Amino acid sequence: MSQLVIILVEPQLGWNIGSVARAMLNYGLTELRIVNPRDGWPNPDATATAAGADLVLGNTKVFPNFREATADLNIVYASTVRAHDMVKPVYSPREGIAKLSENASQGARVAMAFGGESSGLVSDDVSLCEGIVTVHTNPDFSSLNLAHAVGIMAYEWSLMQGTYSHSHKEAPSLASKEEMNLFFDHLESELDERGFLMPIKKRPGMVKNIRNIFTRLEPTQQEVRTLRGIVRYLSRDRS
């Protein structure tokens, strides 16, 4: 089974990144990706709090944006307490990790994404995720440290190991995030060309709604190719 990838989007403190690495290795996770870290990378503060989780820190990959960080993945869930006014499936950690584990057992590359310490994930990033995982906490004191949130997901993942086996019937190959993003680029370009995404002030919300429709479907590679063929056919010049 492929491993759960952990993605930190615009983390601020090296101390927290190191603590995340420590929590990951506690439960056997080693693939960490960072998007645009505020203080750059590598960060000596991360080494201090990683407590020897050098395997994670040494393999950490840095990306300039969320799209590039997820390009080779199939299913990404967002860890957030806010739905960002989007209609997406919302899971508890156990439910969400169980679904990701099942996807991984069938060959999918899966990930959990976490936002920065001060404001979490932005709407544009959440719109590219297939689901939301929310940790239910004390409503009077709900703030979780970044490493705590990652540790909860990593623990649930460790519990799922062995639950799903490769004896499952192989599922059709899911589209990668990059294939989905290229489809979105194609579709949105054609919709812009025809004036559908108007007025301009409503365009961001309309784009998020369109992306949510398709990310909820978790389409296969063949289905995305079919969708792009439909867009090409409908956009032909019929004059």
VOGU-3710 file (C-alpha; in Angstrom, 3 decimals, decimal comma):
1> msqlviilve> 0,000/0,000/0,000  1,289/3,460/-0,870  2,103/5,707/2,063  0,069/8,634/3,313  1,752/11,852/2,176  1,659/14,801/4,582  1,519/18,280/3,012  2,105/21,443/5,043  0,921/24,552/3,202  2,798/27,735/4,098
11> pqlgwnigsv> 3,916/26,654/7,585  5,444/29,468/9,599  7,698/28,011/12,277  10,532/25,575/11,807  9,821/24,301/15,314  6,396/23,127/14,191  7,744/21,471/11,051  10,207/19,508/13,157  7,450/18,460/15,545  5,381/17,311/12,566
21> aramlnyglt> 8,313/15,195/11,340  8,627/13,628/14,787  4,901/12,813/14,929  5,019/11,323/11,437  7,936/8,997/12,171  6,290/7,912/15,433  3,695/6,198/13,238  5,890/5,176/10,322  5,206/8,024/7,905  8,195/9,474/6,063
31> elrivnprdg> 6,924/11,498/3,083  6,605/15,180/3,985  5,973/17,961/1,490  6,089/21,675/2,298  4,529/24,455/0,273  6,220/27,859/0,441  7,519/27,761/4,044  7,721/31,250/5,493  11,271/30,918/6,837  12,674/28,889/3,955
41> wpnpdatata> 14,077/25,373/3,899  16,086/23,689/5,327  15,395/25,228/8,713  17,690/24,505/11,700  14,808/24,992/14,125  13,090/21,979/12,573  16,062/19,754/13,362  15,927/20,743/17,020  12,327/19,627/17,538  12,372/16,633/15,192
51> agadlvlgnt> 14,124/14,666/17,969  15,991/12,467/15,507  13,355/12,170/12,786  16,096/12,834/10,228  14,616/10,315/7,796  11,601/12,606/7,383  13,499/15,892/7,283  16,106/14,564/4,877  13,453/13,479/2,380  11,253/16,560/2,696
61> kvfpnfreat> 10,336/18,157/-0,632  9,520/21,853/-1,037  7,086/23,254/-3,612  6,136/26,803/-4,598  2,377/26,154/-4,565  -0,282/23,623/-3,668  -0,930/22,630/-7,251  2,634/21,487/-7,830  2,790/19,762/-4,446  -0,180/17,568/-5,334
71> adlnivyast> 0,410/17,035/-9,066  1,385/13,346/-8,831  -1,273/12,454/-6,243  -4,749/11,038/-6,796  -6,737/11,819/-3,650  -6,048/14,680/-1,226  -8,118/15,495/1,848  -7,948/18,879/3,566  -7,598/19,064/7,325  -9,759/22,035/8,266
81> vrahdmvkpv> -12,608/22,986/10,588  -14,167/25,239/7,950  -16,098/24,089/4,907  -15,224/27,354/3,094  -18,830/27,502/1,783  -18,180/24,417/-0,334  -20,211/21,245/-0,656  -17,673/18,528/0,091  -17,821/15,315/2,092  -16,707/15,974/5,668
91> yspregiakl> -15,197/13,137/7,693  -13,909/12,504/11,163  -10,220/11,509/11,247  -11,119/7,809/11,505  -13,621/7,983/8,638  -11,377/10,041/6,382  -8,244/7,998/6,965  -10,219/4,778/6,418  -11,300/6,021/2,990  -7,772/7,124/2,109
101> senasqgarv> -6,414/3,759/3,244  -8,875/1,930/1,029  -7,901/4,128/-1,936  -4,228/3,481/-1,218  -4,798/-0,289/-1,090  -6,032/-0,047/-4,674  -2,940/1,795/-5,875  -3,946/5,432/-5,401  -1,476/8,029/-4,121  -3,149/9,753/-1,166
111> amafggessg> -2,383/12,715/1,081  -3,574/14,885/3,939  -3,051/18,647/3,599  -2,681/21,039/6,522  -2,662/24,837/6,453  -0,371/27,308/8,189  -0,530/27,970/11,904  -2,351/31,311/11,757  -5,086/30,848/9,159  -5,133/27,264/7,883
121> lvsddvslce> -5,835/26,304/4,288  -7,202/28,893/1,857  -10,358/28,260/-0,176  -8,526/27,813/-3,485  -6,503/24,928/-2,050  -9,512/23,299/-0,389  -11,404/23,466/-3,693  -8,802/21,115/-5,213  -9,276/18,500/-2,484  -11,700/15,588/-2,651
131> givtvhtnpd> -12,835/15,835/0,958  -12,460/17,519/4,332  -11,329/15,935/7,591  -12,285/17,752/10,779  -10,959/16,966/14,247  -13,730/17,470/16,791  -12,335/19,290/19,798  -13,525/21,148/22,871  -15,639/24,002/21,435  -14,332/26,282/24,199
141> fsslnlahav> -10,707/25,547/23,299  -10,518/24,200/19,763  -7,083/25,326/18,573  -4,792/22,421/17,708  -1,038/22,659/17,281  -0,010/21,681/13,755  1,928/18,642/14,985  -1,031/17,521/17,091  -3,311/17,551/14,060  -0,792/15,621/11,964
151> gimayewslm> -0,214/13,174/14,816  -3,920/12,345/15,011  -4,058/11,539/11,289  -0,802/9,559/11,406  -2,075/7,509/14,354  -5,333/6,697/12,561  -3,338/5,700/9,470  -1,186/3,345/11,536  -4,333/1,653/12,875  -5,535/1,016/9,336
161> qgtyshshke> -2,425/-0,816/8,179  -3,395/-4,361/7,334  -7,114/-3,546/7,327  -7,128/-3,166/3,551  -5,152/-5,695/1,556  -4,111/-6,052/-2,045  -6,626/-8,885/-2,345  -9,158/-6,175/-3,168  -10,093/-6,022/-6,809  -7,871/-3,449/-8,447
171> apslaskeem> -9,813/-0,256/-9,047  -9,498/1,715/-12,291  -6,616/4,186/-12,181  -7,779/7,425/-10,634  -6,799/10,660/-12,328  -3,811/12,424/-10,813  -4,212/15,917/-9,406  -2,175/17,246/-12,339  -4,582/15,615/-14,808  -7,472/17,171/-12,919
181> nlffdhlese> -5,772/20,572/-12,873  -5,147/20,453/-16,626  -8,811/19,598/-17,131  -9,817/22,561/-14,953  -7,479/24,837/-16,931  -9,038/23,613/-20,179  -12,638/23,907/-19,007  -12,202/27,299/-17,338  -10,384/28,700/-20,381  -13,286/27,727/-22,629
191> ldergflmpi> -15,834/29,105/-20,180  -13,909/32,394/-20,010  -13,783/32,514/-23,809  -17,550/32,223/-23,984  -18,282/34,684/-21,205  -19,794/32,115/-18,857  -17,716/33,055/-15,812  -19,257/36,504/-15,532  -19,588/38,949/-13,894  -15,893/38,961/-13,049
201> kkrpgmvkni> -16,482/39,520/-9,325  -18,363/36,227/-9,159  -15,754/34,261/-11,119  -13,751/32,929/-8,093  -16,855/31,495/-6,470  -18,102/29,984/-9,733  -14,705/28,373/-10,378  -14,658/26,830/-6,884  -18,169/25,436/-7,387  -17,204/23,873/-10,715
211> rniftrlept> -14,062/22,320/-9,248  -16,012/20,931/-6,298  -18,440/19,177/-8,640  -15,644/17,218/-10,283  -13,398/16,592/-7,273  -16,314/14,971/-5,436  -16,588/12,448/-8,286  -12,981/11,195/-7,907  -12,830/10,486/-11,671  -10,539/7,956/-13,319
221> qqevrtlrgi> -7,891/8,847/-15,878  -10,148/7,627/-18,675  -13,082/9,674/-17,392  -10,969/12,835/-17,324  -9,819/12,155/-20,889  -13,480/11,767/-21,870  -14,401/15,026/-20,130  -11,651/16,876/-21,956  -12,844/15,365/-25,230  -16,344/16,647/-24,498
231> vrylsrdrs> -15,007/20,152/-23,816  -12,993/20,090/-27,042  -16,013/18,922/-29,030  -18,364/21,519/-27,579  -15,818/24,301/-28,107  -15,358/23,647/-31,841  -16,013/26,537/-34,166  -19,300/25,674/-35,863  -19,498/28,752/-38,020
//
